[in-house]
Amino acid sequence: MTPAFLRTAVVIGCGVTGTSIALALTGAGVEVALADQDADAVARARRMGAGTEWTPDRPPADIVVVATPPSAVVDVLHDAQARGLGHVCTDTAGTKDIVAAEAELRGCDLKGYVPGHPLPAGGPAGPSASRFAGRPWILCPYDTTPRWALATVAELAALCGAVRRDMTPQEHDLAMAAVSHLPYVVAAVVAGGLLDVDPALLPLAGDELAGVVRAVAALPGAGSDLLAHNAGPVADRLDQAAGALAAAARMLHRGEDTVPVELALLLELGERGRAALEATGEHRTAEDARRPDRM
């Protein structure tokens, strides 16, 4: 594929997401420069063929991709724009409302910044050029975003094989709270409960439990940073889930004859939710469940 807009790119943050994007762009013929505070991360990405190390003598790139945790996005974005690293900037953070608002308050060039969030596909847990193939790539443009900037970031998503989907930052965060962040917290609670189980009994666990607790395999600290940036919507979802769990506990504590019927009604809601997810054709497979960082 020959890029229409993108000839050059700078990827800041050489973790799994940033390196995967760099691999996809390099494979599409884009010249990619890599930057990260961790020199080893840059070296690993280079060895994989994701690009070359960024140097100050490079001219401004067509696009700058900020692939850092949410708390670092605005600082990195502001610095990249101040240094003129590229004509258009985007990010990959799993929260958008606070990031987009902070970028405006910080005085970032909003005409040259399009908030984004690519959602990974299944497959190997490490960096891969096909990591976002066929998956949604959410864009949250400002009302004043010019068409040329949006087109540039849209091509980034296309070159990575993703499907562009536009949302407001608020819509994005509400959706992620429901489909990603709440499951992440629930998985952490379930996994933490295993510490009270005799290790000799853990081999009794089946694939169902393993699939749930894999969601906590994200890098240390990444999850808490993400949740803090989407605190309100996640807290609302947690309150709702906690209420349902508390109701189930009360049923079981009562031990009445009606408990099986009442629990069946609760579990039926779960079955309907599962069916609704599978009906979309976008649900993650068991293999995809091993990829916690879609957040």
PAZAPA-4460 file (N, C-alpha, C; in steps of 0.05 Angstrom, whole numbers, plus 32768, in hexadecimal, padded with zeros to 4 digits):
% residues 295
    n_x    n_y    n_z   ca_x   ca_y   ca_z    c_x    c_y    c_z   seq   type   mol
   8011   7FE8   8000   8000   8000   8000   8012   8019   8000     1      M     A
   800C   802B   7FEE   801B   8044   7FED   800C   805A   7FFC     2      T     A
   8018   8065   8011   800A   807A   8020   8003   8092   800F     3      P     A
   7FEB   809D   8014   7FE2   80B5   8005   7FEC   80CE   8013     4      A     A
   7FEA   80CE   802E   7FF1   80E6   803D   800B   80E0   804D     5      F     A
   800D   80C8   8057   8023   80C2   8069   803C   80B8   805B     6      L     A
   8051   80C7   805D   806B   80BF   8053   807E   80BA   806A     7      R     A
   807B   80CA   807F   808C   80C9   8096   807C   80CA   80B0     8      T     A
   8086   80BD   80C5   8078   80BD   80DF   808D   80BB   80F5     9      A     A
   8085   80C7   810C   8095   80C4   8124   8083   80B5   8138    10      V     A
   808C   809F   8144   807D   8091   8158   808C   8095   8173    11      V     A
   807E   80A1   8185   808A   80A7   81A0   807D   8093   81B4    12      I     A
   808E   8081   81BD   8084   806C   81CF   8086   8051   81C1    13      G     A
   809B   8042   81C8   80A1   8029   81B9   8099   8010   81CA    14      C     A
   8081   8012   81D6   8075   7FFB   81E2   8068   7FE9   81CD    15      G     A
   8056   7FD8   81D6   8049   7FC6   81C3   8038   7FD5   81AF    16      V     A
   8029   7FE9   81B8   8017   7FF8   81A6   8028   8009   8192    17      T     A
   803B   8019   819D   804A   802A   818B   805B   801A   8177    18      G     A
   8067   8004   8180   8077   7FF4   816E   8066   7FE6   8159    19      T     A
   804E   7FDD   8161   803C   7FD1   814D   8034   7FE5   8138    20      S     A
   802D   7FFD   8140   8026   8012   812C   803E   8017   811A    21      I     A
   8056   8019   8125   806E   801E   8115   8073   8008   8102    22      A     A
   806F   7FEF   810A   8073   7FD8   80F8   805F   7FD9   80E1    23      L     A
   8046   7FE0   80E7   8032   7FE1   80D1   8038   7FF8   80BE    24      A     A
   8041   800F   80C8   8047   8025   80B7   8060   801F   80A6    25      L     A
   8074   8014   80B2   808D   800D   80A3   8086   7FF9   808D    26      T     A
   8075   7FE5   8094   806D   7FD2   807F   805E   7FDE   8069    27      G     A
   8051   7FF5   806E   8041   8003   8059   8052   8018   804A    28      A     A
   806C   8019   8050   807D   802B   8041   8081   8046   804D    29      G     A
   8078   8049   8066   807C   8063   8074   8097   8063   8082    30      V     A
   80A6   8079   8081   80BF   807B   808F   80B9   8083   80AC    31      E     A
   80C0   8071   80BF   80B9   8075   80DB   80D2   807B   80EC    32      V     A
   80CF   808F   80FC   80E4   8095   8110   80D9   808F   812C    33      A     A
   80E9   8082   813D   80E1   8078   8157   80ED   8089   816D    34      L     A
   80DD   808E   8182   80E7   809D   8199   80DB   8091   81B2    35      A     A
   80EB   8091   81C7   80E2   8087   81E1   80F7   808F   81F6    36      D     A
   80EE   8094   820E   8101   809A   8223   8112   8082   822A    37      Q     A
   8108   806B   8224   8117   8052   8228   8126   804A   820F    38      D     A
   8140   804E   820F   8150   8048   81F8   814E   802A   81F0    39      A     A
   814A   8019   8203   8148   7FFC   81FD   812E   7FF7   81EE    40      D     A
   8119   8005   81F4   8100   8002   81E6   8103   8009   81C9    41      A     A
   8111   801F   81C3   8116   8027   81A8   8127   8012   819A    42      V     A
   813B   8008   81A7   814D   7FF4   819B   813D   7FDB   8194    43      A     A
   812B   7FD2   81A6   811B   7FBA   81A0   8109   7FBF   8188    44      R     A
   80FD   7FD6   8187   80EB   7FDC   8170   80FB   7FDD   8156    45      A     A
   8113   7FE9   8157   8124   7FEA   813F   812B   7FCE   8136    46      R     A
   8132   7FBC   8148   813A   7FA1   8141   8123   7F92   8134    47      R     A
   810A   7F99   813B   80F3   7F8D   812E   80ED   7F98   8113    48      M     A
   80FA   7FAE   810B   80F6   7FBA   80F1   80E0   7FCF   80F2    49      G     A
   80DB   7FDB   810A   80C5   7FEF   810C   80CD   800B   8103    50      A     A
   80E7   800F   80FE   80F0   802A   80F6   810C   8030   80FF    51      G     A
   8113   8049   80FE   812E   8051   8107   812A   8065   811E    52      T     A
   813F   8069   812D   813E   807B   8144   813B   8098   813B    53      E     A
   812A   80A7   8149   8125   80C3   8142   813E   80D3   8149    54      W     A
   8145   80E6   8137   815C   80F9   813C   8152   8115   8138    55      T     A
   815E   8128   8146   8155   8144   8144   8157   8151   8128    56      P     A
   8167   8145   8117   816A   8151   80FC   8154   8149   80E9    57      D     A
   8141   8138   80F2   812B   8130   80E0   8118   8147   80DB    58      R     A
   810E   8149   80C3   80F9   815D   80BD   80DF   8155   80C9    59      P     A
   80CC   8167   80CC   80B2   8160   80D8   80A5   8149   80C9    60      P     A
   809B   8136   80D7   808E   811E   80CB   8071   8125   80C4    61      A     A
   8065   8115   80B3   8049   8118   80AC   8037   8114   80C4    62      D     A
   803F   8101   80D6   802F   80FB   80ED   8040   80F3   8104    63      I     A
   8038   80FB   811C   8045   80F2   8135   8030   80E2   8145    64      V     A
   8038   80CA   814D   8027   80B8   815C   8031   80B7   8179    65      V     A
   8021   80C0   818C   8029   80C0   81A8   801D   80A6   81B4    66      V     A
   802E   8092   81B8   8025   8078   81C2   802F   8075   81DF    67      A     A
   8025   8085   81F1   802D   8085   820D   8014   8080   821E    68      T     A
   8018   807B   8238   8001   807A   824A   7FF2   8094   824A    69      P     A
   7FD8   8094   8252   7FC8   80AD   8251   7FD5   80C4   8260    70      P     A
   7FE1   80BF   8277   7FEB   80D5   8288   8002   80E3   827B    71      S     A
   800F   80D7   8267   8026   80E4   825A   8020   80F0   823F    72      A     A
   8008   80EB   8235   8001   80F3   8219   8004   8111   8215    73      V     A
   7FF8   8121   8226   7FF7   813E   8221   8013   814A   8223    74      V     A
   8023   8142   8237   803F   814C   8239   804F   8145   821F    75      D     A
   804C   812C   8216   805B   8124   81FF   8051   8132   81E6    76      V     A
   8036   8135   81E4   802A   8143   81CD   8033   8160   81CC    77      L     A
   8032   816E   81E3   803A   818A   81E4   8057   818D   81DC    78      H     A
   8068   817B   81E6   8085   817D   81DF   8089   8177   81C1    79      D     A
   807B   8164   81B7   807F   815D   819A   8076   8174   8188    80      A     A
   8060   8181   818F   8057   8198   817F   806A   81AF   8183    81      Q     A
   8074   81B4   819B   8086   81CA   81A0   80A0   81C7   8190    82      A     A
   80A8   81AE   818D   80C1   81A9   817E   80BD   81A5   8160    83      R     A
   80A4   81A6   8158   809E   81A3   813C   80A4   8188   8130    84      G     A
   809E   8172   8140   80A5   8158   8136   8094   814E   811F    85      L     A
   807C   8159   811C   806B   8150   8107   8054   8164   8101    86      G     A
   8047   8160   80EB   8031   8172   80E3   8016   816A   80F0    87      H     A
   8012   8151   80F5   7FFA   8147   8102   8002   8134   8119    88      V     A
   7FF4   8135   812F   7FF9   8124   8146   7FE0   8114   814D    89      C     A
   7FE4   80FC   8157   7FCE   80ED   8163   7FD9   80DD   817A    90      T     A
   7FC8   80D0   8189   7FD1   80BF   819F   7FC2   80A5   819E    91      D     A
   7FC9   8093   81B1   7FBD   8078   81B1   7FB1   8072   81CD    92      T     A
   7FAF   8085   81DE   7FA6   8080   81FA   7F8A   8075   81FB    93      A     A
   7F85   8064   820F   7F6B   8057   8212   7F56   8067   8220    94      G     A
   7F5C   8080   8226   7F48   8094   8230   7F4B   80AD   821F    95      T     A
   7F35   80BB   821C   7F36   80D2   820A   7F2C   80EC   8215    96      K     A
   7F18   80EB   8227   7F0C   8104   8231   7F20   8116   823F    97      D     A
   7F2D   810B   8253   7F41   811B   8262   7F58   8123   8251    98      I     A
   7F62   8111   8241   7F79   8116   822F   7F72   812D   821C    99      V     A
   7F5B   812B   820F   7F54   8140   81FC   7F50   815B   8209   100      A     A
   7F44   815B   8221   7F3F   8174   8230   7F5A   8180   8239   101      A     A
   7F6C   816F   8243   7F85   8179   824D   7F96   8184   8236   102      E     A
   7F94   8178   821E   7FA3   8183   8207   7F9A   819F   8200   103      A     A
   7F80   81A3   8203   7F75   81BE   81FD   7F7E   81D2   8212   104      E     A
   7F7D   81CA   822C   7F85   81DC   8242   7FA3   81E2   8241   105      L     A
   7FB2   81CE   8238   7FCF   81D2   8237   7FD8   81E4   8220   106      R     A
   7FC6   81EA   820E   7FCD   81FB   81F7   7FD9   81EC   81E0   107      G     A
   7FD3   81D2   81DE   7FDD   81C3   81C7   7FCF   81CC   81AE   108      C     A
   7FDB   81C8   8197   7FD0   81D0   817D   7FBA   81BB   8176   109      D     A
   7FA1   81C2   817C   7F8B   81AF   8177   7F86   81AA   815A   110      L     A
   7F8D   81BD   8148   7F89   81B8   812C   7F9C   81A3   8121   111      K     A
   7FB1   819E   8130   7FC4   818A   8127   7FC4   8171   8138   112      G     A
   7FAF   816E   8149   7FAE   8157   815B   7F93   814A   8159   113      Y     A
   7F93   8130   8154   7F7A   8120   8153   7F7D   8109   8167   114      V     A
   7F6E   810B   817D   7F6F   80F5   8191   7F66   80DB   8185   115      P     A
   7F74   80C5   818B   7F6E   80AB   8180   7F72   8094   8193   116      G     A
   7F66   807E   818D   7F69   8066   819D   7F66   804D   818C   117      H     A
   7F7B   803F   8184   7F79   8026   8175   7F74   800F   8188   118      P     A
   7F62   7FFD   8181   7F5C   7FE6   8191   7F69   7FCD   8184   119      L     A
   7F78   7FBE   8193   7F88   7FA8   8188   7F77   7F90   8180   120      P     A
   7F82   7F80   816E   7F75   7F67   8166   7F82   7F50   8176   121      A     A
   7F7A   7F38   8170   7F85   7F21   817D   7FA0   7F19   8171   122      G     A
   7FAC   7F05   817C   7FC6   7EFC   8173   7FDB   7EFE   8188   123      G     A
   7FF4   7EFD   817F   800A   7EFE   8193   8009   7F17   81A4   124      P     A
   8013   7F15   81BD   8011   7F2B   81D0   8025   7F41   81CA   125      A     A
   803A   7F3B   81BB   804E   7F4F   81B5   8048   7F61   819E   126      G     A
   805A   7F73   8196   8055   7F85   8180   8051   7F75   8166   127      P     A
   803E   7F7F   8156   8038   7F72   813C   802D   7F87   8129   128      S     A
   8035   7F85   8110   802A   7F97   80FC   800C   7F94   80F7   129      A     A
   8002   7F7C   80FE   7FE5   7F77   80FA   7FD5   7F7A   8114   130      S     A
   7FE0   7F87   8127   7FD3   7F89   8141   7FB8   7F97   8140   131      R     A
   7FB5   7FAA   812E   7F9C   7FB9   812C   7F8C   7FB3   8113   132      F     A
   7F94   7F9E   8105   7F86   7F97   80EC   7F69   7F8F   80F2   133      A     A
   7F57   7F9C   80E4   7F3B   7F96   80E6   7F2D   7F9F   80FF   134      G     A
   7F3C   7FAE   8110   7F31   7FB7   812A   7F29   7FD5   8128   135      R     A
   7F18   7FDE   813A   7F11   7FFA   813A   7F29   800C   8142   136      P     A
   7F2B   8023   8135   7F3F   8037   813D   7F2E   8050   8142   137      W     A
   7F2A   8057   815B   7F18   806C   8162   7F26   8087   8160   138      I     A
   7F19   809A   8152   7F23   80B5   8150   7F0F   80C8   815E   139      L     A
   7F1A   80DB   816D   7F09   80EE   817C   7F11   810A   8174   140      C     A
   7F0B   8112   815B   7F13   812D   8152   7F04   8143   8161   141      P     A
   7F11   815A   8164   7F04   8172   816E   7EF1   817D   8159   142      Y     A
   7EE0   818F   8162   7ECE   819C   814F   7EDD   81AC   813A   143      D     A
   7EF5   81B6   8142   7F04   81C7   8130   7F1A   81B7   8121   144      T     A
   7F1B   819D   8123   7F2F   818E   8115   7F2C   8191   80F7   145      T     A
   7F41   8199   80E9   7F3F   819C   80CC   7F3F   8181   80BE   146      P     A
   7F33   8181   80A6   7F30   8168   8098   7F4B   815B   8091   147      R     A
   7F5F   816C   808B   7F79   8161   8084   7F86   8152   809B   148      W     A
   7F83   815C   80B3   7F8E   814E   80CA   7F80   8134   80CF   149      A     A
   7F65   8134   80CD   7F56   811C   80D2   7F5C   8107   80BC   150      L     A
   7F60   8111   80A3   7F66   80FE   808E   7F81   80F1   8092   151      A     A
   7F94   80FF   809D   7FAE   80F4   80A2   7FAD   80DE   80B7   152      T     A
   7F9F   80E3   80CD   7F9D   80CF   80E2   7F8B   80B8   80D9   153      V     A
   7F77   80BD   80C8   7F67   80A7   80BD   7F78   8095   80AC   154      A     A
   7F8B   80A1   809D   7F9D   808F   808D   7FAF   807F   809F   155      E     A
   7FB8   808A   80B5   7FC8   807B   80C8   7FB9   8061   80D0   156      L     A
   7F9F   8065   80D7   7F8F   804E   80DF   7F8C   803A   80C8   157      A     A
   7F88   8044   80B0   7F85   8033   8098   7F9E   8023   8093   158      A     A
   7FB5   8030   8095   7FCF   8022   8090   7FD4   800D   80A4   159      L     A
   7FC8   800F   80BC   7FCB   7FFA   80D0   7FB5   7FE5   80CD   160      C     A
   7FA5   7FE8   80B9   7F90   7FD4   80B4   7F77   7FD7   80C5   161      G     A
   7F75   7FED   80D3   7F5F   7FF1   80E6   7F47   7FFF   80D8   162      A     A
   7F31   7FFF   80E7   7F18   800B   80DC   7F12   8024   80ED   163      V     A
   7F13   803B   80E0   7F0E   8054   80EE   7EF2   8056   80F8   164      R     A
   7EF0   8060   8111   7ED6   8066   811D   7ED7   807F   812D   165      R     A
   7EC7   8093   8127   7EC8   80AD   8134   7EB4   80AD   814C   166      D     A
   7EBE   80B8   8162   7EAD   80BA   817A   7EB5   80D4   8189   167      M     A
   7EA4   80DE   819A   7EAD   80F3   81AC   7EBE   80E7   81C2   168      T     A
   7ECF   80F7   81CF   7EDE   80EC   81E5   7ECD   80E0   81FB   169      P     A
   7EB6   80ED   8201   7EA4   80E3   8215   7E98   80C8   820D   170      Q     A
   7E8F   80C6   81F4   7E84   80AC   81EB   7E99   8097   81ED   171      E     A
   7EB2   809D   81E5   7EC8   808A   81E6   7ECC   8080   8202   172      H     A
   7ECE   8092   8216   7ED4   8089   8231   7EBD   8079   823E   173      D     A
   7EA5   8081   8238   7E8E   8071   8242   7E8F   8055   8236   174      L     A
   7E95   8053   821C   7E96   8039   8210   7EAD   8028   821B   175      A     A
   7EC4   8034   821E   7EDB   8025   8229   7ED7   801C   8246   176      M     A
   7EC9   802C   8255   7EC3   8025   8271   7EB3   800B   8271   177      A     A
   7EA0   8008   825E   7E8E   7FF1   825E   7E9B   7FD8   8252   178      A     A
   7EAA   7FDB   823C   7EB4   7FC4   822E   7ED0   7FBC   8234   179      V     A
   7EDF   7FCE   8242   7EFB   7FC8   8247   7F04   7FCE   8263   180      S     A
   7EFE   7FE5   826E   7F09   7FEC   8288   7EFC   7FDE   829F   181      H     A
   7EE1   7FDB   829E   7ED4   7FCC   82B3   7EDD   7FAF   82B3   182      L     A
   7EDE   7FA1   829B   7EE8   7F86   829B   7F04   7F83   82A6   183      P     A
   7F15   7F97   82A1   7F30   7F97   82AB   7F30   7F97   82CA   184      Y     A
   7F20   7FA9   82D6   7F1F   7FAA   82F3   7F14   7F90   82FF   185      V     A
   7EFE   7F86   82F3   7EF2   7F6E   82FD   7F06   7F57   82FB   186      V     A
   7F15   7F55   82E5   7F29   7F40   82E2   7F3F   7F43   82F8   187      A     A
   7F47   7F5B   82FE   7F5B   7F5F   8313   7F50   7F56   832E   188      A     A
   7F37   7F5B   8334   7F2B   7F52   834D   7F2A   7F33   834E   189      V     A
   7F21   7F27   8338   7F20   7F0A   8337   7F3C   7EFE   833A   190      V     A
   7F4F   7F09   832C   7F6A   7EFE   832D   7F76   7F02   8349   191      A     A
   7F71   7F19   8355   7F7B   7F1E   8370   7F6F   7F0A   8384   192      G     A
   7F57   7F01   8380   7F4A   7EED   8392   7F58   7ED3   8391   193      G     A
   7F67   7ECD   837C   7F75   7EB4   837A   7F8C   7EB1   838D   194      L     A
   7F94   7EC8   8399   7FAA   7EC7   83AC   7FA2   7EB9   83C6   195      L     A
   7F87   7EB7   83CB   7F7D   7EAA   83E2   7F79   7E8C   83DE   196      D     A
   7F7E   7E83   83C5   7F7A   7E67   83BE   7F94   7E58   83C1   197      V     A
   7F93   7E40   83CC   7FAA   7E2F   83CE   7FB6   7E2B   83B2   198      D     A
   7FD0   7E32   83AF   7FDD   7E2F   8394   7FD9   7E13   8389   199      P     A
   7FD7   7DFF   839A   7FD4   7DE4   8390   7FBA   7DDF   8382   200      A     A
   7FA6   7DF1   8388   7F8C   7DEE   837C   7F88   7DFE   8362   201      L     A
   7F9B   7E10   835C   7F98   7E21   8344   7F97   7E12   832A   202      L     A
   7FA5   7DFB   8328   7FA3   7DEB   830F   7F87   7DE2   8309   203      P     A
   7F74   7DE4   831D   7F59   7DDC   8318   7F4A   7DF0   8306   204      L     A
   7F55   7E08   8303   7F48   7E1D   82F4   7F46   7E16   82D6   205      A     A
   7F30   7E1D   82CA   7F2C   7E18   82AE   7F32   7E30   829C   206      G     A
   7F2C   7E2D   8283   7F32   7E42   8270   7F22   7E5B   8276   207      D     A
   7F0A   7E58   8282   7EF9   7E6F   8287   7F07   7E82   829A   208      E     A
   7F13   7E78   82B0   7F21   7E89   82C3   7F3A   7E95   82B6   209      L     A
   7F48   7E84   82A8   7F61   7E8E   829B   7F5B   7EA5   8288   210      A     A
   7F44   7EA3   8279   7F3D   7EB8   8267   7F36   7ED2   8275   211      G     A
   7F2A   7ED0   828D   7F23   7EE8   829C   7F3C   7EF6   82A6   212      V     A
   7F4E   7EE7   82B3   7F64   7EF3   82C1   7F7A   7EFC   82AF   213      V     A
   7F7A   7EF3   8295   7F8F   7EFD   8282   7F8D   7F1B   827F   214      R     A
   7F76   7F26   8283   7F72   7F43   827F   7F83   7F54   8292   215      A     A
   7F8E   7F48   82A7   7F9E   7F58   82B9   7FBC   7F57   82B2   216      V     A
   7FC2   7F4C   829B   7FDE   7F49   8293   7FEB   7F62   8287   217      A     A
   7FDE   7F79   8289   7FE9   7F91   827F   8002   7F99   828E   218      A     A
   8012   7FAC   8283   802A   7FB4   8290   8024   7FC1   82AB   219      L     A
   8034   7FBC   82BF   802F   7FC8   82DA   802C   7FE6   82D9   220      P     A
   8017   7FF0   82E5   8012   800D   82E6   8002   8017   82CF   221      G     A
   8001   8009   82B8   7FF2   8012   82A1   7FD4   8013   82A7   222      A     A
   7FCA   7FFF   82B4   7FAE   7FFE   82BA   7FA4   8014   82CC   223      G     A
   7FB3   8019   82E1   7FAA   802E   82F4   7FAB   8049   82E7   224      S     A
   7FBE   804E   82D6   7FC0   8068   82C8   7FA7   806B   82B6   225      D     A
   7FA1   8056   82A8   7F8A   8056   8296   7F70   805B   82A5   226      L     A
   7F6C   804C   82BB   7F53   804F   82CA   7F50   806B   82D7   227      L     A
   7F66   8076   82E0   7F65   8091   82EC   7F5C   80A5   82D7   228      A     A
   7F62   80A1   82BE   7F5A   80B4   82A9   7F3E   80AF   829F   229      H     A
   7F31   809A   82A9   7F15   8096   82A2   7F05   808F   82BB   230      N     A
   7F0C   809D   82D0   7F02   8096   82EB   7EE3   8096   82ED   231      A     A
   7ED6   80AB   82E3   7EB9   80AE   82E7   7EAA   8097   82D9   232      G     A
   7EAD   8093   82BF   7E9F   807E   82B1   7EA5   8062   82BD   233      P     A
   7EBE   805D   82C4   7EC5   8043   82CF   7EB8   803F   82EB   234      V     A
   7EB8   8054   82FB   7EAC   8052   8315   7E8E   804D   8313   235      A     A
   7E81   8059   8300   7E64   8054   82FC   7E5F   8037   82F4   236      D     A
   7E70   802D   82E3   7E6D   8011   82DB   7E73   7FFE   82F2   237      R     A
   7E87   8005   8302   7E8D   7FF4   8319   7E76   7FF4   832E   238      L     A
   7E6A   800B   8332   7E53   800D   8344   7E3D   7FFA   833A   239      D     A
   7E38   7FFB   8320   7E23   7FEA   8315   7E29   7FCD   8318   240      Q     A
   7E42   7FC5   8313   7E4A   7FA9   8315   7E4A   7FA0   8332   241      A     A
   7E54   7FB2   8344   7E54   7FAB   8360   7E38   7FA7   836B   242      A     A
   7E25   7FB7   8361   7E09   7FB3   836A   7DFE   7F98   8362   243      G     A
   7E05   7F90   8349   7DFB   7F76   8340   7E08   7F5F   8350   244      A     A
   7E22   7F62   8355   7E30   7F4D   8365   7E25   7F4C   8382   245      L     A
   7E20   7F63   838D   7E16   7F64   83A8   7DFA   7F57   83A9   246      A     A
   7DEA   7F5C   8395   7DCF   7F50   8394   7DD1   7F31   8393   247      A     A
   7DE4   7F27   8383   7DE8   7F0A   8381   7DF1   7EFF   839C   248      A     A
   7E03   7F0D   83A9   7E0C   7F04   83C3   7DF5   7F03   83D7   249      A     A
   7DE4   7F17   83D7   7DCD   7F17   83E9   7DBB   7F00   83E4   250      R     A
   7DB6   7EF9   83CB   7DA6   7EE2   83C4   7DB1   7EC9   83D0   251      M     A
   7DCB   7EC5   83CD   7DD8   7EAD   83D6   7DD9   7EAB   83F4   252      L     A
   7DDD   7EC2   8401   7DDE   7EC3   841E   7DC2   7EBB   842A   253      H     A
   7DAD   7EC3   841D   7D92   7EBD   8427   7D8D   7E9F   8426   254      R     A
   7D97   7E92   8411   7D93   7E76   840F   7D76   7E6D   840C   255      G     A
   7D66   7E7D   8400   7D49   7E77   83FD   7D45   7E66   83E4   256      E     A
   7D2D   7E5A   83E2   7D27   7E49   83CB   7D26   7E59   83B1   257      D     A
   7D21   7E73   83B3   7D1F   7E83   839B   7D3A   7E8B   838F   258      T     A
   7D4F   7E85   839E   7D6A   7E8E   8395   7D71   7E84   8379   259      V     A
   7D6D   7E6A   8373   7D74   7E61   8358   7D66   7E70   8342   260      P     A
   7D4D   7E77   8346   7D3E   7E86   8332   7D49   7EA2   832F   261      V     A
   7D4E   7EAF   8346   7D58   7ECB   8345   7D74   7ECC   8338   262      E     A
   7D84   7EB8   833F   7D9F   7EB8   8333   7D9D   7EB2   8315   263      L     A
   7D8B   7EA1   830D   7D87   7E9B   82F1   7D80   7EB4   82E1   264      A     A
   7D70   7EC5   82ED   7D69   7EDE   82DF   7D82   7EF0   82DC   265      L     A
   7D92   7EF1   82F1   7DAB   7F01   82F0   7DBE   7EF6   82DA   266      L     A
   7DC1   7EDB   82DA   7DD3   7ECF   82C7   7DC8   7ED1   82AA   267      L     A
   7DAE   7ED2   82A8   7DA2   7ED6   828D   7DAA   7EF1   8281   268      E     A
   7DAC   7F05   8292   7DB5   7F1F   8288   7DD1   7F1D   827D   269      L     A
   7DE2   7F0D   828B   7DFD   7F09   8281   7DFD   7EFA   8267   270      G     A
   7DEC   7EE7   8264   7DEB   7ED8   824A   7DE1   7EEA   8234   271      E     A
   7DCE   7EFC   823A   7DC5   7F0E   8225   7DDB   7F22   821D   272      R     A
   7DEB   7F2B   8231   7E01   7F3C   822B   7E16   7F2F   821A   273      G     A
   7E1C   7F15   8220   7E2F   7F06   8210   7E25   7F03   81F3   274      R     A
   7E0C   7EFD   81F0   7E01   7EFA   81D5   7E02   7F14   81C6   275      A     A
   7DFC   7F2B   81D4   7DFD   7F45   81C6   7E19   7F4B   81BD   276      A     A
   7E2D   7F44   81CD   7E49   7F49   81C5   7E50   7F38   81AD   277      L     A
   7E4A   7F1F   81AD   7E51   7F0D   8197   7E42   7F15   817D   278      E     A
   7E2A   7F20   8180   7E1B   7F27   8169   7E28   7F3E   8159   279      A     A
   7E39   7F4E   8167   7E45   7F64   8159   7E5B   7F5B   8145   280      T     A
   7E65   7F42   814A   7E7A   7F39   8138   7E95   7F45   813F   281      G     A
   7E97   7F55   8154   7EAF   7F63   815C   7EBA   7F59   8177   282      E     A
   7EAD   7F44   8182   7EB6   7F3A   819C   7ED1   7F2D   8199   283      H     A
   7EE0   7F2D   81AF   7EFB   7F22   81AF   7EF9   7F04   81B3   284      R     A
   7F0A   7EF5   81A5   7F0A   7ED8   81A9   7F1A   7ED1   81C2   285      T     A
   7F1C   7EB7   81C8   7F2B   7EAF   81DF   7F48   7EB6   81DC   286      A     A
   7F52   7EB5   81C4   7F6E   7EBD   81C0   7F71   7EDB   81C3   287      E     A
   7F5D   7EEA   81BA   7F5E   7F07   81BC   7F5D   7F10   81D9   288      D     A
   7F51   7EFF   81EA   7F4E   7F06   8206   7F69   7F07   8214   289      A     A
   7F7E   7EFD   8207   7F98   7EFE   8213   7FA6   7F19   820E   290      R     A
   7F97   7F2B   8202   7FA3   7F45   81FB   7F95   7F5A   820D   291      R     A
   7FA0   7F60   8225   7F93   7F72   8237   7F95   7F90   822F   292      P     A
   7FA7   7F97   821D   7FAD   7FB3   821A   7F9C   7FC0   8205   293      D     A
   7F85   7FB5   81FE   7F72   7FC3   81ED   7F69   7FDD   81FA   294      R     A
   7F6D   7FDF   8214   7F65   7FF7   8222   7F74   800F   821A   295      M     A
***
